[in-house]
């Protein structure tokens, strides 16, 4: 079952990539159905399994993935081939990129 969808709201990042705001379809963890999240480039950036979530103005792009029970929020950015997983939190103005794993 899908836990989120891409909305029609989007931003364009500095490299010209379109990132779409996400919206929760079901309740999970601290997220309620209908809650708006942060921005992702494509559905594969955020796992439908677990309680992983992207919120605020956080951005996930490229082949980066957020999974498990990880949260990315604030103005954080995850891009490239980076992975955020487990119970990790990435927030504030943090940047996770390249082949980094958090």
N, C-alpha and C positions, 0 to 999 in steps of 0.2 A: 504494500500500500504506500502510495506517495504521501509524504508529510508536508510538502510545500509545492508551490508552483511559481513560475516566473510571471511577473506582472508586466503590463505594457509600459510602466514607468522605467526609465533608464537614464543613465549618465554615460558620458564618453570620457574614458580616462586619458591621461596625457599622451599615450601612444596611439590613440584613436580607436581603442577597443570599446565596444558597447557593452555595458554591464547593466543587468536587469535587477530591479528590486524583487525580493522574494516575499511570498505570503504563505503563512502556515495554513494547511488544509485540515489538520487534526490537532488535538491537544497532545503534547508530549513534554516531559520535564517541566520547565517553568514557562513554556510557550503555550498560548491559547490559540485555538482555531481562529483565523482571521487576523492574527498579529502580523504586522509588516516587519520584515527583517532588513538586512543590509543588501548588498549588491553582489551578484555573481555573474560571470560571463556565460556559463552554461550549466545545465542541470548536473553534470558530472562533477562539478566543483564541490558539491555538498551532498553527503550521503543521506539516503532516505532511511537508513538503519540507525539505531541509537538515538541519543538526544542532541547530537551535534547541531549547532545553529550559528548563523551569522546575523548580527544585529547592528543597530545604529547606522553609521555611515561606513562600516567596514566593507572591504572589497576583496573578492577572491577572483582570480583570473588565470588565464593560461591553462596549464595542466595541473595546477595546484588543487589539493583536495583537503577537505575538512571532514573528519569522520569520528566514529566512536561517540563520546560524550563531550567532545571539544567545543569550545565557544570562541568565536572571533567577534570582537565588538569595538565600539568607539570609532576611531579613525584608522584602525589597523588595516594593513594590506598583506595578503598572502598571494604570491604569484610565482610564475616559472613552474618548476616541478616540485615545489615545496609541499610538505604534508604536515597537517596539524591533526593529532589524533589522541586517543585515550581520554584523559580528563584535563587536557591542556587548555589554558586560557591564553589568548593573544589579544591584547587590548591597548588602549591609548593610541599613540602614534607609531606603534611597532610595525616593522617591515620584516616579513619572513619570505625568503626568495631563494632562487637557485635550487639546489638539491637538499635544502635544509629540512630537517625533521624535528618537530616539536611535540 
